[in-house]
Structures are given as C-alpha cells and as structure tokens.
C-alpha cells in the first residue's frame, strides 16, 4: 500500500522563498574589515541571493558546476550558500587557513569553474592562482575599495542581474548543493558532497529543541567559519527559522568578539573550544582589572565542537550564566551527529553529573544510527566502559568521497562510515570520545586516552592548553608526553601536574613521563591540535 502524500522534492530553494516571504524585516548584520557594521534585511538578502543565481547563470554556470568561495563570515557568503545552489551549481567552500599549494590542489581536484572571494583575500588567491585556472574570478568588495578591472565585481554583477524574473532550474533533491574537503592531516584532503535532501534533513534535525534549538526570536553569532563544514550547518537553520544573524567577519580575537557580543548580544553562538578558552580568559582578566567595557550575554547558549570540550571550560562559562553545549560530528556527517543535552531522565541529576555529561560528545541526533565497534568487530555494550570505534550511517552521512574509491578503512562492508574516533557509550546513550584511533597510547599492553589526559591537565588553574602524544619507550612500547601552554602569570611543575592528575582519578602508570612547556600549540586549519607537528617536534629534538 502506498501513501497518499505528495512526492515533493526537498530543496534549499524552499528555505530561500520562505525567508523572503515570511521574515522580510529580520536583520543580517556583518562586521566589515574596518569593524563597522552593515545591516541587511531578509528582504534585501532574498533579492540579492536570487540576483546572484541569475548572474551566475548569465556567466554560463551550468547545473552541477562547482563555484568556489574564499571568504570570511559575512552577508555575501550567506548569499553564496543559497544563491549558488539556486543556480543549480555546487558551492565549494575553500578553507582560507590552508597553505596556498593545498588550496590550489583542492580547487583543481574539485574542478572549480568560478571563484567568489573577498577583496582582502586577493593576496592569498594570487599565491595559488597558477595552480588552478578559474574561468571567472568574482571579487566581493568587502573592504569597500574598488575592484581591480581584471576581476568581475560582485556588486556590479548583482546590480545588473534580474532577481524578479529569475526562474530556478529543474532540480532533484539528490542533486548536489555544496561540497567541503576534509582536513587531510593524514593524507590528501577528500571531498564530501551534500545534496538538497541531506542538507534539508540535517537542518531540520539541527533546529530541533535538543540541538541548536533555533527560533525566529534568536540572535545567532556563528564564530565557526563558514568555510569549515558549512559553519556546522547553522546558516541553513538561520534562514529556515528567520533568526537574526550577526557575522564577525575577520575579527576573531577575543577582544573583538567581546566587543561584538556587547553591541549585538547573541542568544546562540558557536565556535571551537580554543576560541572560548581565550574569550573567557580575556573577559575574566578584564573583570579582575575592574573593567566594565564588556558584558557577556547572560543566558546565551553556545554550541561548541571541533575538538573535545574540557569540563573546566564549561564550568568557567556556567559561572557567568552561559551554558556550553558540546556537539560532535565531522565533515562527513554534515556535520551534526551527536549533541550533549539534559535528557528528561536526568533533569533531577546533581551538579557533578550535569557537568560531566556536558563534557561528553552527547547523544546521537535523530536519523543517525550509531554503533561502537569493538576490536573483535562486535558491537560494544552500552556500559560506558567498553571502547571501540564510532561508526555511523544516515541520510546526511556520506557514503563515499568525491572521485575516490570506497575503501575498507573508511567504510564497512555493510555500509557504515568509520569515523576513526574511539569512544564508549553508556546505558543512557551518551557517547564519550576517548581518542582518535591514531592518537591512542598503548603502554605495556594497556590503552591510555590522550583526550582524557588533555582535559584533566587543562582543568588545572595554571594551564591554558595541553596536548598529549605517544612517544617510543624501550620498556613499555609507548608512554605519554604532555605539551603544556601556561596561563599568563602562572607556573606549575611536572610534579604538581602529576599530583593533580592522581587527584582526578588517573593511575600512576597513566601519568605522562614528560611534560614540555611551550608558548603555543600547533593547530590544523580547522583549529584542532596538530599532533603530527608535535610528533615531528619531538623527533627533531630527541
């Protein structure tokens, strides 16, 4: 028996039309390079986005063509999120934090035809321009300066387009709308391609109450770059719900973010843990100096992800009336796959349990199947102790990589994505990440979690950041080495850190044998600790 429901194709164009019709007076605010604020309404956004689609079609962009962006977070980048798919093309966000050679390789691998970039990023573009020839380069005058005649002017293209007469090309919900490349820390980056269907479903899951909890009344500050995993999908959710959105532009220092939060208090923000670590340290230092320059938005919710969120960081913000909510996912999962929230059966839990669970990766989101696969290839029990690799599947989980054969190290024979993250799952469905498969430390036949050690070390009041790697040991095979960055004006000895770890439940054999104090930890282009560089540092110095 078949249903009587209409077979309507899911499309991002439905989001765009809804935004223009229902939320015309809502605001989109962008911080420009000179730190001034530019305000657009959703009505402005709707016309400009349709104009972009029309302009791209006039340039000869055909369905399925890749249009790359090299941009900070701002209104024009949001126009690309919907205008490029509205033209039937595929938006490909280039990560401006990558090396020029890698950017050139990625643009070539994706077969990008067109590039839309900020004028302030032209120096970066020129460094890889010879590695991949775009047919058209469109410059957005982000700084307000005139666009060099050798390029197409974004604003002029929109001004001469026809948003009213533009008709969307025929599309299927399985057609591609966007693509992102993985970070590639262990090899060449690989492309992940999202469809209308996968993006719509991911957005509907994301806006739900136990995830982003997005409403039209919200004011959203996405600090997560729009060139990284589609800013976790939140821009799509903003347009769907008609929420106000505030873009920080290139101004991501703690002082700049605190200025912006004071001017435009968000109800929801999102970013990686390192951003919030620096922000709270800067804010509390100002408080200690009795400065009244900034106000933290009390009651703000903040989705934090990209790497493990230390419990100490969650507690630090909670003191100021702000709750950090951890999310877990990856480029391959669109990316939201798990969220830590207070389930109904935990509403009467004590403070200790609330914070400990907040520091976990969370509970699988709807539509995503989760399993923890043990070493013997069996499903690990939900006991919170048995570790295994997280494997996932679902309608917004990638089943392959762009133009890369499916291999057993990335996908199982029965169709699950192998994430490479090692975790446990407890009886309530909470996932706790213990490590990446390549970062686990095997000492004397026993596994040591580098993530657990890092989080505990960062719980010491003298420590700003910490990363732990395995180093060779003739007796135990591997032992942990901790690289530690201290807070300004603080000191701590390796012996004091060992005492701190013992007091936090670690066994003596799990304590790092060595602690190296450094000024800053190397990071990947997505802000994660770059442990490969730390291993190289160790090899060079030993």
GISUL-V347783 format. One record per pair of residues at least 4 apart in sequence whose C-alpha atoms are under 8 Angstrom apart, sorted by the first residue. I is the first residue (numbers start at 0). J is the second residue. Records with the same first field share a line. If there is no record, write none. Layout:
BEGIN
I=J ; J
END
This chain:
BEGIN
8=171 ; 172 ; 196
9=13 ; 171 ; 172 ; 195 ; 196 ; 199
10=14 ; 171 ; 172 ; 195 ; 196 ; 199
11=15 ; 81 ; 84 ; 85 ; 195 ; 198 ; 199
12=16 ; 81 ; 84 ; 85
13=17
14=18 ; 235 ; 238 ; 239
15=19 ; 45 ; 81 ; 238 ; 239
16=20 ; 45
17=21 ; 22 ; 239
18=22 ; 23 ; 41 ; 42 ; 45 ; 238 ; 239 ; 240 ; 241
19=23 ; 41 ; 42 ; 44 ; 45
21=241
22=41 ; 42 ; 241
23=40 ; 41 ; 42 ; 43
24=40 ; 41 ; 42
25=40 ; 41 ; 241 ; 242 ; 243
26=38 ; 39 ; 40 ; 41 ; 243 ; 244
27=38 ; 39 ; 40 ; 41 ; 74 ; 243 ; 244 ; 245 ; 246
28=36 ; 37 ; 38 ; 39 ; 73 ; 74 ; 244 ; 245 ; 246
29=36 ; 37 ; 38 ; 72 ; 73 ; 74 ; 245 ; 246 ; 247 ; 248
30=34 ; 35 ; 36 ; 37 ; 73 ; 245 ; 246 ; 247 ; 248 ; 250
31=35 ; 36 ; 37 ; 141 ; 142 ; 248 ; 249
32=141 ; 142 ; 248 ; 249 ; 250
33=142
34=250
39=43 ; 44 ; 74
40=44
41=45
42=46
43=47
44=48 ; 74 ; 78
45=49
46=50 ; 162 ; 163
47=51 ; 78 ; 157 ; 162
48=52 ; 78 ; 79 ; 81 ; 82 ; 162
49=53 ; 82 ; 85 ; 161 ; 162 ; 163 ; 165
50=54 ; 82 ; 157 ; 158 ; 160 ; 161 ; 162 ; 165
51=55 ; 78 ; 79 ; 82 ; 83 ; 156 ; 157 ; 160 ; 162
52=56 ; 82 ; 83 ; 84 ; 85 ; 86 ; 165
53=57 ; 86 ; 160 ; 161 ; 162 ; 165
54=58 ; 156 ; 157 ; 159 ; 160 ; 161
55=59 ; 60 ; 83 ; 86
56=60 ; 61 ; 86
60=64 ; 86 ; 88
61=86 ; 87 ; 88
62=86 ; 87 ; 88 ; 89
63=87 ; 88 ; 89 ; 174 ; 175
64=87 ; 88 ; 89 ; 111 ; 112
65=88 ; 89 ; 90 ; 91 ; 109 ; 110 ; 111 ; 112 ; 113
66=83 ; 88 ; 89 ; 90 ; 91 ; 111 ; 112 ; 113 ; 114 ; 115
67=90 ; 91 ; 92 ; 93 ; 106 ; 111 ; 112 ; 113 ; 114 ; 115
68=76 ; 79 ; 90 ; 91 ; 92 ; 93 ; 114 ; 115 ; 116 ; 226
69=92 ; 93 ; 94 ; 95 ; 114 ; 115 ; 116 ; 117 ; 120 ; 226
70=76 ; 93 ; 95 ; 115 ; 116 ; 117 ; 120 ; 225 ; 226
71=76 ; 117 ; 224 ; 225 ; 226 ; 248 ; 249
72=76 ; 77 ; 224 ; 225 ; 246 ; 247 ; 248 ; 249
73=77 ; 246 ; 247 ; 248
74=78 ; 246
75=79 ; 139
76=80 ; 225
77=81 ; 234
78=82
79=83 ; 90
80=84 ; 90 ; 235
81=85
82=86
83=87 ; 88 ; 89 ; 90 ; 176
84=88 ; 89 ; 90 ; 176 ; 177
85=167 ; 168
86=167 ; 168
87=167 ; 168 ; 170 ; 176
88=175 ; 176
89=175 ; 176 ; 177 ; 178
90=176 ; 177 ; 178
91=111 ; 177 ; 178 ; 179
92=177 ; 178 ; 179 ; 225 ; 226 ; 227 ; 229
93=102 ; 106 ; 179 ; 226
94=102 ; 226 ; 227 ; 524
95=102 ; 123 ; 226
96=524 ; 525
97=101 ; 102 ; 524
98=102
99=103 ; 123 ; 124 ; 126 ; 127
100=104 ; 126 ; 127 ; 130
101=105
102=106 ; 127
103=107 ; 127 ; 128 ; 129 ; 130 ; 131
104=108 ; 130 ; 131
105=109 ; 180 ; 188
106=110 ; 111 ; 131
107=111 ; 130 ; 131
109=190
111=133
112=133 ; 134 ; 135
113=133 ; 134 ; 135 ; 136 ; 137
114=133 ; 135 ; 136 ; 137
115=136 ; 137 ; 138 ; 139 ; 153
116=120 ; 121 ; 136 ; 137 ; 138 ; 139
117=121 ; 138 ; 139 ; 140 ; 141
118=138 ; 139 ; 140 ; 141 ; 142 ; 146
119=141 ; 142
120=124
121=125
122=126
123=127
124=128
125=129
127=131
128=132
135=150 ; 151
136=150 ; 151
137=150 ; 151 ; 152 ; 153
138=146 ; 150 ; 151 ; 152 ; 153
139=146 ; 152 ; 153 ; 154
140=144 ; 145 ; 146 ; 152 ; 153 ; 154
146=150 ; 151 ; 152
151=155 ; 156
152=156
153=157
154=158
155=159
156=160
161=165
170=174
171=195
172=194 ; 195 ; 196
173=194 ; 195 ; 196
174=194 ; 195
175=192 ; 193 ; 194 ; 195
176=192 ; 193 ; 194 ; 195
177=192 ; 193 ; 194
178=190 ; 191 ; 192 ; 193
179=190 ; 191 ; 192 ; 227 ; 228 ; 229 ; 330
180=188 ; 189 ; 190 ; 191 ; 330
181=188 ; 189 ; 190 ; 191 ; 330 ; 331
182=188 ; 523 ; 524 ; 525
183=187 ; 188 ; 189
184=188 ; 523 ; 531
189=400 ; 401 ; 403
190=400 ; 401
191=330 ; 331 ; 397 ; 399 ; 400 ; 401
192=397 ; 400 ; 401
193=197 ; 198 ; 333 ; 395 ; 397
194=198
195=199
196=200
197=201 ; 394 ; 395
198=202 ; 232 ; 333 ; 395
199=203
200=204 ; 394 ; 395
201=205 ; 232 ; 333 ; 335 ; 395
202=206 ; 232 ; 233 ; 235 ; 236
203=207 ; 236
204=210 ; 364 ; 365
205=210 ; 211 ; 212 ; 232 ; 233 ; 236 ; 335
206=210 ; 211 ; 212 ; 213 ; 214 ; 236
207=211 ; 212 ; 213
208=212 ; 213
209=338 ; 340
210=338 ; 340 ; 364
211=267 ; 302
213=217 ; 236 ; 237 ; 240 ; 242
214=240 ; 241 ; 242
215=240 ; 241 ; 242 ; 243
216=242 ; 243
217=242 ; 243 ; 265 ; 266 ; 267
218=242 ; 243 ; 244 ; 245 ; 264 ; 265 ; 266 ; 267
219=237 ; 242 ; 243 ; 244 ; 245 ; 265 ; 266 ; 267 ; 268
220=244 ; 245 ; 246 ; 247 ; 265 ; 267 ; 268 ; 269
221=230 ; 233 ; 244 ; 245 ; 246 ; 247 ; 268 ; 269 ; 270
222=246 ; 247 ; 251 ; 268 ; 269 ; 270
223=227 ; 230 ; 231 ; 269 ; 270 ; 271
224=229 ; 230
225=229 ; 230
226=230
227=231 ; 525
228=232 ; 329 ; 330 ; 333 ; 334
229=233 ; 234 ; 333
230=234
231=333 ; 334 ; 335
232=236 ; 333 ; 334 ; 335
233=237
234=238
235=239
236=240
237=241 ; 242 ; 243 ; 244
238=242
245=263 ; 265
247=251 ; 256 ; 259
250=255 ; 256
251=255 ; 256
252=256
253=257 ; 274 ; 277 ; 278 ; 281
254=258 ; 278 ; 281
255=259
256=260 ; 278
257=261 ; 278 ; 282 ; 293 ; 294 ; 295
258=262 ; 293
259=263 ; 264
260=264 ; 265 ; 294 ; 295 ; 296
261=293 ; 294 ; 295 ; 296
264=295 ; 296
265=296 ; 299
266=296 ; 298 ; 299 ; 300
267=299 ; 300 ; 301 ; 302
268=299 ; 300 ; 301 ; 302
269=301 ; 302 ; 303
270=274 ; 275 ; 301 ; 302 ; 303 ; 304
271=275 ; 303 ; 304 ; 305 ; 306 ; 526
272=276 ; 303 ; 304 ; 305 ; 306 ; 307 ; 308
273=277 ; 526
274=278
275=279 ; 312
276=280 ; 312 ; 463
277=281
278=282
279=283 ; 315 ; 316
280=284
281=285
282=286 ; 293
283=287
284=288
285=289 ; 290 ; 291
286=290 ; 291
295=319
296=321
297=319 ; 320 ; 321
298=320 ; 321 ; 322
299=320 ; 321 ; 322
300=321 ; 322 ; 323 ; 324
301=321 ; 322 ; 323 ; 324
302=323 ; 324 ; 325 ; 326
303=308 ; 323 ; 324 ; 325 ; 326
304=308 ; 325 ; 326 ; 327
305=327 ; 328 ; 329 ; 525 ; 526 ; 527
306=527
307=358 ; 360 ; 432 ; 450 ; 454
308=312 ; 313 ; 325 ; 358 ; 359 ; 454
309=313 ; 358 ; 454 ; 455 ; 457 ; 458
310=314 ; 354 ; 355 ; 357 ; 358 ; 454 ; 458
311=315 ; 457 ; 458
312=316
313=317 ; 322 ; 323 ; 354 ; 357 ; 358
314=318 ; 354
315=319
316=320 ; 321 ; 322 ; 323
317=321 ; 322 ; 323
323=357
324=338 ; 339 ; 340 ; 357
325=338 ; 339 ; 357 ; 358 ; 359 ; 360 ; 361
326=335 ; 336 ; 337 ; 338 ; 339 ; 360 ; 361
327=334 ; 335 ; 336 ; 337 ; 338 ; 360 ; 361
328=332 ; 333 ; 334 ; 335 ; 336 ; 337
329=333 ; 334 ; 335 ; 336
330=334
331=396 ; 397
332=336 ; 395 ; 396 ; 397
333=395 ; 396
335=364
336=363 ; 364 ; 367
337=360 ; 361 ; 362 ; 363 ; 364
338=360 ; 361 ; 362 ; 363 ; 364
339=356 ; 357 ; 358 ; 359 ; 360 ; 361 ; 362 ; 429
340=357 ; 361 ; 362
341=345 ; 346 ; 353
342=346
348=352 ; 353
349=353
350=354
351=355
352=356
353=357
354=358
355=359
356=361 ; 429
357=361
359=429 ; 430 ; 431 ; 432
360=429 ; 430 ; 431 ; 432
361=428 ; 429 ; 430 ; 431
362=428 ; 429 ; 430
363=367 ; 368 ; 369 ; 428 ; 429 ; 430
366=393 ; 394
367=391 ; 392 ; 393 ; 394 ; 395 ; 396
368=391 ; 392 ; 393
369=389 ; 390 ; 391 ; 392
370=378 ; 379 ; 389 ; 390 ; 391
371=378 ; 379 ; 386 ; 387 ; 388 ; 389 ; 390 ; 422 ; 423 ; 424
372=376 ; 377 ; 378 ; 379 ; 386 ; 387 ; 388 ; 389 ; 390
373=377 ; 378 ; 379 ; 385 ; 386 ; 387 ; 388
374=387
379=385 ; 386 ; 387
380=385 ; 424
381=385 ; 423 ; 424 ; 425 ; 426 ; 428
382=423 ; 424 ; 425 ; 426
383=423 ; 424 ; 425 ; 426 ; 431
384=423 ; 424 ; 425
385=423 ; 424
386=421 ; 422 ; 423 ; 433
387=421 ; 422 ; 423
388=417 ; 418 ; 419 ; 420 ; 421 ; 422 ; 436
389=417 ; 418 ; 419 ; 420 ; 421 ; 422
390=415 ; 416 ; 417 ; 418
391=396 ; 415 ; 416 ; 417 ; 418
392=396 ; 414 ; 415 ; 416
396=416
397=416
398=410 ; 414 ; 415 ; 416
399=403 ; 404 ; 405 ; 410
400=404 ; 405
405=409 ; 410
406=410
407=411 ; 412
408=417
409=416 ; 417 ; 418
410=414 ; 415 ; 416 ; 417
411=415 ; 416 ; 417
419=435 ; 436 ; 437
420=432 ; 433 ; 434 ; 435 ; 436
421=432 ; 433 ; 434 ; 435 ; 436
422=430 ; 431 ; 432 ; 433 ; 434
423=430 ; 431 ; 432 ; 433
424=428 ; 429 ; 430 ; 431
425=429 ; 430
432=450
433=448 ; 449 ; 450 ; 451
434=438 ; 439 ; 448 ; 449 ; 450
435=439
438=448 ; 449 ; 468 ; 469
439=446 ; 447 ; 448 ; 449 ; 469
440=446 ; 447 ; 448 ; 449 ; 468 ; 469 ; 477 ; 478 ; 479
441=445 ; 446 ; 447 ; 476 ; 477 ; 478
442=446 ; 447 ; 475 ; 476 ; 477 ; 478
443=474 ; 475 ; 476 ; 477
444=475
447=509
448=452
449=453 ; 466 ; 467 ; 468 ; 479
450=454 ; 467
451=455
452=456 ; 467 ; 500
453=457 ; 465 ; 466 ; 467 ; 481
454=458 ; 465
455=459 ; 500 ; 503
456=462 ; 465 ; 496 ; 499 ; 500
457=462 ; 463 ; 464 ; 465
458=462
459=496 ; 499
461=485 ; 486 ; 489 ; 490 ; 491
462=483 ; 484 ; 485 ; 486 ; 489
463=483 ; 484 ; 485 ; 486
464=483 ; 484 ; 485 ; 520
465=481 ; 482 ; 483 ; 484 ; 520
466=481 ; 482 ; 483 ; 520 ; 528 ; 530
467=479 ; 480 ; 481 ; 482
468=479 ; 480 ; 481 ; 530 ; 533 ; 534
469=477 ; 478 ; 479 ; 480
470=477 ; 478 ; 479 ; 480 ; 534
471=476 ; 477 ; 478
472=476 ; 477 ; 478
473=477
478=511 ; 512
479=509 ; 510 ; 511 ; 512 ; 513
480=511 ; 512 ; 513 ; 514 ; 515
481=511 ; 513 ; 514 ; 515
482=514 ; 515 ; 516 ; 517 ; 520
483=514 ; 515 ; 516 ; 517
484=516 ; 517 ; 518 ; 519 ; 520
485=489 ; 490 ; 516 ; 518
486=490
491=495 ; 496
492=496
493=497 ; 513 ; 514
494=498
495=499
496=500
497=501 ; 510 ; 511
498=502
499=503
500=504 ; 505 ; 510
501=505 ; 506 ; 507 ; 510
505=509 ; 510
506=510
520=528 ; 529
521=528 ; 529 ; 530 ; 532 ; 533
522=526 ; 527 ; 528 ; 529
523=527 ; 528 ; 529
529=533
530=534
531=535
532=536
533=537
534=538
535=539
536=540
537=541
END
